[in-house]
Amino acid sequence: MRSIGVRGNPPASNRGSQPLRPRSVLSLLAVLLLALLVPATAHAAAGASAAFTKPSDWGSGWEGRFTLTNGTSTAINGWRVEFDLPAGTSVGSYWDALLTKDGRHNTFADRGYNAAIPAGGSVTFGFLGNGPGSPQNCTFNGEPCTGGPTDPGGLGAPGTPTVTGRTDTSLTLKWEPAAGTPSGYRVYEGSAVKATVTGTTATIGGLAKCETHTYTVKAYDADGESAASDAATATTSGCATGPLPRHFLTGYWHDFVNPAQELKLSQVPDDYDLIAVAFGESTTRPGEVAFRVDPELSTALGGYTDAQFTSDIAALQARGKKVILSVGGERGAIRVSDGTSAQLFADSVYGLMTEYGFDGVDMQYYNSGAMLGCDQKVYGQGTVDFMTALACIQLEGGLRPDQVALGLPAGPGAAGGGVVAPSVVDNALDCLAKGTGCGTFKPSRTYPDIRGAMTWSINWDVTNGGGFASTVGPHLDTLP
């Protein structure tokens, strides 16, 4: 090669340049050889995606499968899928890929024979997982596994998913279809695909008890994915909250704006054992109950969402609290007058319990402000006698003491009448449970199993300084 001088002076055509010595020639050849032998790093172009599914799940473990799809017009030569697994979850055996582990980080690479993914083609690999979790922070050749352009022409975002079923280890979601003609839908938790379906419902398994998850849904077709739906948060069942205390305090929480202090559920004082969310609303269909975080309340709280509300319910339950939905009240009467409306009532309430994780339902029923006590005397509201004599009717009329609690306004502003100092509520509870602290009326016997007290409302109590909860709550612990 006349252009490369090994010995002596360079040829005339290279005058002024330095001769390449043997070591330099060898280095150059080595570089050329490496350039031929080492392929360029493969990258997942827009339109390439890695979708994860669990074809089977048996509780303690599951089968996982990744489908790598090349939605571009150029072949992909060589692939690598990386993801993390949560604590307590690991990969066992695997197939059609090579695995490298680094702690909880897992890297799967092609096996050579399946390195090429032609334009429009796909390859799959699988593995067995141990534990309750699923892949997180997934990348495909260094790019998010979701891949693809967002909002392809003609596809709208799916509707916000709702929870239609839950078990200790799974959550079932349903959503309104996307505009256009999607090939199917992918359910995401963060960037990880949890399910790929052709319909508008999906069940995500392999979860742990009392575990909160947030999901979005995207429609997809050959051109890519739509924009994501709004997020939905749900919690699996099996929360080990245990029973309520022998004596407990109930408070109502406002899902609306009025002069009382607006609160998130996470701001409910710890003295409350049972929180009643007020209110489930009526619809145009007789018997049906609906609920959403009130838009005005959301704005007043800086953007409080249904997802945050659901997460707050789960957090309260994890602290041993119960959260129920109150039906009726200020937001309208629910009319159940025949079999059809009764079925719609049951179905809609159960659906809301499933969607948000409510522990039960409370039905509002009202009476007058002055009534006969169980001694047939008239008692006006706002006194120990009113509370004890009217409670006596329920206690002697067929209800067990553990089914009866005293209901009072929390303080000024909460009601037009019946407001008493919290210490008066304590006296009424003592009268019923122990026979002490009574007014002119004294029951013929005591009811040590009296369940406790309820106040309208938590918001009004906080507005008035929290005296009801901080006084009555601890006093309940002194009852027999």
LINKA-V152634 format. One record per backbone hydrogen bond with DSSP energy under -1.0 kcal/mol. NH is the residue of the N-H (numbers start at 1). CO is the residue of the C=O. E is the energy in kcal/mol with one decimal. If there is no record, write none. Layout:
BEGIN
NH:CO:E / NH:CO:E
END
This chain:
BEGIN
4:1:-1.9 / 14:11:-2.3 / 15:12:-1.7 / 17:14:-2.2 / 25:21:-2.2 / 26:22:-2.5 / 27:23:-2.2 / 28:24:-2.4 / 29:25:-2.5 / 30:26:-2.3 / 31:27:-2.4 / 32:28:-2.4 / 33:29:-2.6 / 34:30:-2.6 / 35:31:-2.2 / 36:32:-1.3 / 37:33:-2.0 / 38:34:-2.9 / 48:45:-2.3 / 49:69:-2.3 / 50:145:-2.5 / 51:67:-2.5 / 53:65:-2.2 / 58:61:-2.3 / 60:58:-1.4 / 62:129:-2.0 / 63:56:-2.2 / 64:127:-3.1 / 65:53:-2.3 / 66:125:-2.6 / 67:51:-2.4 / 68:123:-3.1 / 69:49:-2.9 / 70:121:-2.9 / 71:47:-1.4 / 76:117:-2.6 / 78:115:-2.4 / 81:108:-3.2 / 82:139:-2.2 / 83:106:-2.2 / 84:136:-3.0 / 85:104:-1.7 / 89:86:-1.7 / 90:130:-2.2 / 92:128:-3.6 / 95:126:-2.5 / 98:109:-2.7 / 100:107:-2.3 / 102:105:-2.7 / 105:102:-2.0 / 106:83:-3.2 / 107:100:-2.7 / 108:81:-3.3 / 109:98:-2.4 / 110:79:-1.7 / 113:111:-1.3 / 115:112:-1.5 / 117:76:-3.0 / 120:70:-2.3 / 121:118:-2.9 / 123:68:-1.8 / 125:66:-1.7 / 126:95:-1.6 / 127:64:-2.1 / 128:93:-2.8 / 129:62:-3.1 / 130:90:-2.9 / 131:60:-2.5 / 136:84:-2.6 / 139:82:-2.5 / 140:143:-3.7 / 141:80:-3.5 / 143:140:-1.6 / 145:138:-1.6 / 155:152:-2.1 / 156:179:-1.9 / 159:176:-2.5 / 162:174:-2.9 / 164:172:-2.4 / 165:172:-1.1 / 167:170:-2.5 / 171:204:-1.8 / 172:165:-3.0 / 173:202:-3.2 / 174:162:-2.2 / 175:200:-2.0 / 183:220:-2.9 / 184:220:-1.4 / 185:197:-3.4 / 186:218:-2.8 / 187:195:-2.9 / 188:216:-3.2 / 189:192:-2.5 / 192:189:-1.7 / 194:187:-3.7 / 195:187:-1.2 / 197:185:-2.6 / 202:173:-2.0 / 204:171:-3.0 / 207:169:-2.6 / 210:237:-2.1 / 213:234:-3.0 / 215:232:-2.9 / 216:188:-2.0 / 218:186:-2.4 / 220:184:-2.2 / 221:224:-2.4 / 224:221:-1.4 / 225:149:-1.7 / 226:219:-3.0 / 229:217:-2.2 / 232:215:-2.4 / 234:213:-2.7 / 236:211:-2.2 / 237:167:-1.7 / 241:239:-2.1 / 248:451:-2.3 / 250:453:-2.7 / 251:274:-2.2 / 252:455:-1.5 / 253:276:-2.9 / 255:278:-2.8 / 267:264:-1.9 / 268:265:-1.7 / 272:269:-1.5 / 273:249:-2.3 / 274:249:-1.9 / 275:322:-2.9 / 276:251:-2.8 / 277:324:-3.2 / 278:253:-2.8 / 280:326:-3.2 / 281:290:-3.2 / 288:285:-2.1 / 290:281:-2.6 / 298:294:-2.9 / 299:295:-2.2 / 300:296:-2.4 / 301:297:-1.9 / 302:299:-1.7 / 303:298:-3.7 / 304:298:-1.3 / 309:305:-2.5 / 310:306:-2.7 / 311:307:-2.2 / 312:308:-2.5 / 313:309:-1.9 / 314:310:-1.9 / 315:311:-2.1 / 316:312:-2.4 / 317:313:-2.5 / 318:314:-2.1 / 320:317:-1.7 / 321:316:-2.3 / 322:273:-2.0 / 324:275:-2.6 / 325:360:-2.1 / 326:277:-3.0 / 327:362:-3.5 / 328:280:-1.2 / 331:328:-1.2 / 332:329:-1.6 / 342:338:-2.2 / 343:339:-2.2 / 344:340:-2.2 / 345:341:-2.3 / 346:342:-2.4 / 347:343:-2.8 / 348:344:-2.6 / 349:345:-2.4 / 350:346:-2.3 / 351:347:-2.2 / 352:348:-2.0 / 353:349:-2.4 / 354:350:-2.4 / 355:351:-2.6 / 356:352:-2.5 / 357:353:-1.7 / 359:323:-3.8 / 362:325:-3.1 / 364:327:-2.3 / 371:379:-1.1 / 373:377:-3.2 / 374:389:-1.4 / 376:373:-2.1 / 379:371:-2.0 / 387:383:-1.7 / 388:384:-2.6 / 389:385:-2.9 / 390:386:-1.6 / 391:387:-1.6 / 392:388:-1.9 / 394:390:-1.1 / 395:391:-2.5 / 396:392:-2.5 / 399:394:-1.7 / 403:400:-2.1 / 404:401:-1.7 / 406:452:-2.1 / 408:454:-2.6 / 410:456:-2.3 / 414:411:-2.1 / 424:421:-1.6 / 425:421:-1.1 / 426:422:-1.9 / 427:423:-1.9 / 428:424:-2.1 / 429:425:-2.3 / 430:426:-2.3 / 431:427:-2.5 / 432:428:-2.1 / 433:429:-2.7 / 434:430:-3.1 / 435:430:-1.2 / 436:430:-1.2 / 447:432:-4.2 / 450:447:-2.3 / 451:401:-1.3 / 451:404:-1.9 / 453:248:-1.3 / 454:406:-3.7 / 455:250:-1.9 / 456:408:-1.8 / 458:252:-3.0 / 461:457:-2.3 / 462:458:-2.6 / 463:459:-2.3 / 464:460:-1.9 / 465:462:-1.5 / 466:461:-3.6 / 470:466:-2.2 / 471:467:-1.3 / 472:468:-2.9 / 473:469:-1.4 / 475:471:-1.2 / 476:472:-1.9 / 478:475:-1.9 / 479:476:-1.1
END
